Amino acid sequence: MNPLAGLTRTASRAVGGITLDISSGLARAAEATRAAIAGETIGPATLRVHVVILSDETGSPLTTPAAIQPSIDLAGAVLTAESGIRVRLTGVQLIDEPAPARALDPRANRLLLLDDVLNRTEFYRRHSAPIDLTTAVVGAPVTVIVVRNIAGRVTGCSLGISADWVIVQASLFDRSQPQTYDETVLAHELGHALNLPHFRDRQNLMFPASSPPGALRGTTLQGWQTAILHSNRHVVPGVTEK
């Protein structure tokens, strides 16, 4: 017997100002995916994003909510224009507790996945937005965690469907450092969190490289990428418009 059968029949939750019945939400997600593939117009969907700013060994925050906001605004503008998905910022949390070195300066990619498997990312999970049985099915928020430095030539990293959080480097948000300031990285990592792979078109949001200040990646998305976004469990589905 499916242990979620009763839940999907009866549960509902207010998400982004909408009371969403789960079974209805799953059906709407399937319809939105079909519409995206067919090139039809999809009404506004919603992605909830929570930001966590870590503090260093002295208890000093790595950045400020105001510094993060332009990257959140860009992510919202790109996802709305390219795929009809609104970004709803549910909060920006400053963690007063000094973070351990492993959390401040994480490894990336496969090594980060290994650390997650070995429970070395517990600090991230502990401070991420909570996921309950309802949002585990539809509308789970994505937590963006601001860290000090990511190993290698990496400024952001996502474990895709393996985690409900992504990490981004604090230097991305410092306007006084034009060689590192890059508003596209947060949106790019949200794309990975919603299952988008890299794409070899520099004008695309999922292009793997972005080099500020003169060679930033673009912010376009293709139709198949939009279909993937609308089929993701993090996205509260929109209504298809015929």
Sequence and secondary structure as in RCSB ss.txt:
>XXXX:A:sequence
MNPLAGLTRTASRAVGGITLDISSGLARAAEATRAAIAGETIGPATLRVHVVILSDETGSPLTTPAAIQPSIDLA
GAVLTAESGIRVRLTGVQLIDEPAPARALDPRANRLLLLDDVLNRTEFYRRHSAPIDLTTAVVGAPVTVIVVRNI
AGRVTGCSLGISADWVIVQASLFDRSQPQTYDETVLAHELGHALNLPHFRDRQNLMFPASSPPGALRGTTLQGWQ
TAILHSNRHVVPGVTEK
>XXXX:A:secstr
  TTHHHHHH EEEETTEEEEHHHHHHHHHHHHHHHHHT EE  EEEEEEEEEEE TTS BSS HHHHHHHHHHH
HHHHHHHHSEEEEEEEEEEEEEE  HHHHS   HHHHHHHHHTTTTHHHHHHS    TTTTTTT  EEEEEES  
TTT SEEE GGG SEEEEEGGGG TT TTT  THHHHHHHHHHTT    S TTBTT S  BTTTB    B  HHH
HHHHHTSTTEE   EE 
